[in-house]
Amino acid sequence: MKRLALAALTAFATPLAAGADPDPSDWAAVLDEARGQTVYWHAWGGSTTTNDFIAWVGDRVLADHGITLNHVKLTDTADAVTRVLSEKQAGVVDGGAVDLIWINGANFSAMKDAGLLFGPFAEALPNWQLVDTAGKTVRTDFTIPVEGYESPWAMAQVVFMHDTADLPQPLGSMQAILDWSTQNPGRFTYPQPPDFLGTTFLKQALVDLTGDPAILSGPATDQNYAATTAPLWAFLDALTPTLWRSGRAYPATGPAQLQLMADDEIDLAISFSPGEATAAIANDQLPDSVRTFVLDKGTIGNASFVAIPFNSGAKAAAMVVANVLLSPQAQARAQDPAVLGYGTVLDLAALSPDDRALFDALDLGIATLSPEELGGVQPEPHPSWMVRIAQDWASRYGVVR
Amino acid sequence: MLRAVPVLAGAIMVVPVLAGLIGTALPAFGHFPAAGLAGPSLDPFRQLLAWPGLWTAVRLSLVSGFAATGLSLAIVALILAGWSGTRAFRWVERALSPLLSVPHAAAAFGLAFLIAPSGWLARLLSPWATGWTRPPDLLIPQDGYGIALTLGLVVKEVPFLLLMSISALSQVDAARSLTLAQTLGYGRVTGWLKVVFPRLYAQIRLPVFVVLAFSMTVVDVALILGPSTPPPLSVLVVRWMSDPDLSMRLLANAAAMLQLALVAGGLVVWALVEAAILRTSGPWIARGHRGRVQSGQRLLALGAALLVVASVFAGLAVLAVWSFAGPWQFPDALPDSLTLRHWIRHSEGAAGSFLQTMTIAALSTLAALFLALGCLEAEHRHGMKIAGRLLWIVYLPLLVPQISFLPGLQTAFLFGGLENGLGVVVLSHLVFVFPYVLLSLSDPYRAWNPRIGTVAATLGASPGRIFWRLRLPMLTRAMLTAVAVGIAVSVGLYLPTLLIGGGRVATLTTEAVALTSGGDRRAIGVYALMQTAAALLPFAAAIVIPAWLWRNRRGLLHG
């Protein structure tokens, strides 16, 4: 009876309280509210393996929490940002098209600044207790403080994939990559910026070539920009003529670059996922002669997050999905190279023995480096560097003269 | 009642386009309240003009547009001049419907998988003929001149113009004109070009304009086959539109306005070229040269036709092979093994998208058919003719670049409180589907023998009874063809589905183009084939259903 009265009260109160957001600290209420909601998760849809993983998450939340999860497959995360923005412009403050976005970096920074995000919620999720906040960059996103406005779900770190049939030895630095590409013209390329993997390559080159990495953690200014990026432009000026198609064309995305490697058009490619090569070999997308390496000084890494727009009509369910993504079962599945091969954001020491066994049981696969081999993670530069570098890249190399 | 239908149809063509253009023009002139910007200002255009690759992007749009249109028109004219009415031509005609129904994106993928240095042609010829053990470092496709892009457009525009021409040929009395010219001693090709083509061109002028506008502004084909350093202007608009930096949105809208101006200018230039050709060709026609036996030109025409047909079908074949491929390394001509894995893996998602695609296509096409029949019947009964100057209204959504008005239309729908649903997507599809349905239906409708109606009327039948009991049944075949055309158009629409649907409406086309960015050829193969099937099945039905219905009434089969 009490339940019924409460239900009646809730039903009555809902229209008045439209826009009253669920409170993540009262998790039982969140679960109650989430049941029966539908979450439109806007996530990049260019990778079959990721799509399958999201479908699996959808099955889980439907079975466990009565939530319907729809994957809206984007070609570009910015499409979802655009959508939320046009809704704000049109005054749509509730029941917007986007409930959850796979996001990080510049898109997160833009949405947070424009007040397009719901939160803070991330650190109130029950599974946040398991997250490795000390060892992994989950509280900053490209040096921008997260402040609970997005919840991490996967760790990424730059590795280079090399086809050992043509390039048997790892290359230890950007200079070594340049030397090799000069001797083997046309066998290396990277996705065309502003694709995120392409800009990641530029960042990795900048971090590896600069004499003073500390400067990159602060904003780029008119004073420090030219001098700091000079080694990068010298490197790219030398590298570009030696690239695939002499730098007159670039693959559009990371997977398109993968296809080039599968077609034996290139022998070296960048990846932001240490397990991607193994997963691609398992899917017949890469020859089994491909292996991965990291640079001697280490490579940059960051976390992938999910965020909830301010006008989502299913915030409770979206939070439940974010929490499920942090569960040991989902994290272990994502780390399985046969599924995704993404790094976990959890602190394995904080898990129960049963949960830890899920991770210990994983066979990382032939082309995946062990955590020790992956070595130290270098922090992402402040986003302002990337904005300027991407613009300069477009005018220097994005237009063939 | 009936008189209202043409007005309604006109509104459906004009209102969204105008609303969309206004919605795009405001941000282009710096008025963008969401980002806290109030216009008017010319800053977005200054920023656009300062963009380093702008003129290359503009040149690419112009060159690929004019080259694809000119080449397509030349091939169509040569094919018709050399072969119309022959047995070989009937084979080309038979290939038309499947060719037309292959969505642009699928045809472009097929072509890319064929001609790339690691594509099927290179694999078939390597290493025995070429000596390549790994793919050569050649800039194909994505070449800086847009040659691959132009070819990709030509293989789709030739079937379209050919279809438009064939339906127009009956109106210009082509067969008898050609016979007459030949009895006067003209060679077949020369005679056709001098006697039939001028009258035919007057009939297909608007479709040619559509081809020009489309080729200058295409996005999906340009993404697949066009260069990327920089891409054509239309791709830049889409890219800037999706930039997280909001100020880029203004740049995108300014570029969309520039695109609109380019198309308008392009159409004017084309019209000027027409006038110049008219002036110079008059004396050529009047001079009376008969032309020699032109087997060379005829062979050239047949070769071009076969190349168009073969490249689309071979492209589909290579898509099919990829969708079943296990490991497949260069330079193997075929995969190491075949597997059903990719089809099983994508079957669930693809089946859902297939259903969604067909629902949208069916609803928008039925609405278009209803409107088209209403318009044509109103023309028949009340003389409200959509022809001459008014025909421009029908062509408006096809001539104004999609990229110039859809972003504004999306905002307009949101302001109007219409959002996210299947309904608005169907409505936006209707804008593009209706012109094709009307064009496809109007010739057979007008060609219907009015004496049958007169006889019925003298027997006491009302106009309504004549419409329902005589005209519609006799036009079953034409209506089914119009429906098939409408569905094929709807299936292939990318930008309207993406922008108006807000990403919530996933069709085979949006899914396939989303996969493009991933470059997974096996997944692309599955989706592109499903997409082709969705467009092709209605054409098959349009052939099979009348054949079954009229199995005892042979005379109706060609009605």
Boltz contact constraints between the chains, C-beta under 6 A:
constraints:
  - contact:
      token1: [A, 45]
      token2: [B, 514]
      max_distance: 6.0
  - contact:
      token1: [A, 46]
      token2: [B, 517]
      max_distance: 6.0
  - contact:
      token1: [A, 46]
      token2: [B, 518]
      max_distance: 6.0
  - contact:
      token1: [A, 47]
      token2: [B, 518]
      max_distance: 6.0
  - contact:
      token1: [A, 48]
      token2: [B, 520]
      max_distance: 6.0
  - contact:
      token1: [A, 48]
      token2: [B, 523]
      max_distance: 6.0
  - contact:
      token1: [A, 72]
      token2: [B, 503]
      max_distance: 6.0
  - contact:
      token1: [A, 73]
      token2: [B, 514]
      max_distance: 6.0
  - contact:
      token1: [A, 75]
      token2: [B, 514]
      max_distance: 6.0
  - contact:
      token1: [A, 75]
      token2: [B, 517]
      max_distance: 6.0
  - contact:
      token1: [A, 76]
      token2: [B, 242]
      max_distance: 6.0
  - contact:
      token1: [A, 78]
      token2: [B, 242]
      max_distance: 6.0
  - contact:
      token1: [A, 78]
      token2: [B, 244]
      max_distance: 6.0
  - contact:
      token1: [A, 79]
      token2: [B, 242]
      max_distance: 6.0
  - contact:
      token1: [A, 81]
      token2: [B, 244]
      max_distance: 6.0
  - contact:
      token1: [A, 83]
      token2: [B, 502]
      max_distance: 6.0
  - contact:
      token1: [A, 85]
      token2: [B, 34]
      max_distance: 6.0
  - contact:
      token1: [A, 86]
      token2: [B, 411]
      max_distance: 6.0
  - contact:
      token1: [A, 89]
      token2: [B, 34]
      max_distance: 6.0
  - contact:
      token1: [A, 90]
      token2: [B, 414]
      max_distance: 6.0
  - contact:
      token1: [A, 90]
      token2: [B, 415]
      max_distance: 6.0
  - contact:
      token1: [A, 97]
      token2: [B, 420]
      max_distance: 6.0
  - contact:
      token1: [A, 97]
      token2: [B, 502]
      max_distance: 6.0
  - contact:
      token1: [A, 97]
      token2: [B, 504]
      max_distance: 6.0
  - contact:
      token1: [A, 106]
      token2: [B, 244]
      max_distance: 6.0
  - contact:
      token1: [A, 107]
      token2: [B, 244]
      max_distance: 6.0
  - contact:
      token1: [A, 110]
      token2: [B, 244]
      max_distance: 6.0
  - contact:
      token1: [A, 186]
      token2: [B, 137]
      max_distance: 6.0
  - contact:
      token1: [A, 192]
      token2: [B, 228]
      max_distance: 6.0
  - contact:
      token1: [A, 245]
      token2: [B, 139]
      max_distance: 6.0
  - contact:
      token1: [A, 248]
      token2: [B, 139]
      max_distance: 6.0
  - contact:
      token1: [A, 249]
      token2: [B, 139]
      max_distance: 6.0
  - contact:
      token1: [A, 249]
      token2: [B, 142]
      max_distance: 6.0
  - contact:
      token1: [A, 249]
      token2: [B, 228]
      max_distance: 6.0
  - contact:
      token1: [A, 252]
      token2: [B, 517]
      max_distance: 6.0
  - contact:
      token1: [A, 253]
      token2: [B, 517]
      max_distance: 6.0
  - contact:
      token1: [A, 255]
      token2: [B, 518]
      max_distance: 6.0
  - contact:
      token1: [A, 255]
      token2: [B, 519]
      max_distance: 6.0
  - contact:
      token1: [A, 255]
      token2: [B, 520]
      max_distance: 6.0
  - contact:
      token1: [A, 256]
      token2: [B, 519]
      max_distance: 6.0
  - contact:
      token1: [A, 259]
      token2: [B, 519]
      max_distance: 6.0
  - contact:
      token1: [A, 263]
      token2: [B, 118]
      max_distance: 6.0
  - contact:
      token1: [A, 263]
      token2: [B, 330]
      max_distance: 6.0
  - contact:
      token1: [A, 264]
      token2: [B, 134]
      max_distance: 6.0
  - contact:
      token1: [A, 264]
      token2: [B, 330]
      max_distance: 6.0
  - contact:
      token1: [A, 265]
      token2: [B, 118]
      max_distance: 6.0
  - contact:
      token1: [A, 265]
      token2: [B, 135]
      max_distance: 6.0
  - contact:
      token1: [A, 284]
      token2: [B, 326]
      max_distance: 6.0
  - contact:
      token1: [A, 284]
      token2: [B, 327]
      max_distance: 6.0
  - contact:
      token1: [A, 395]
      token2: [B, 52]
      max_distance: 6.0
  - contact:
      token1: [A, 398]
      token2: [B, 229]
      max_distance: 6.0
  - contact:
      token1: [A, 399]
      token2: [B, 52]
      max_distance: 6.0
  - contact:
      token1: [A, 399]
      token2: [B, 53]
      max_distance: 6.0
  - contact:
      token1: [A, 399]
      token2: [B, 230]
      max_distance: 6.0
  - contact:
      token1: [A, 400]
      token2: [B, 144]
      max_distance: 6.0
  - contact:
      token1: [A, 400]
      token2: [B, 229]
      max_distance: 6.0
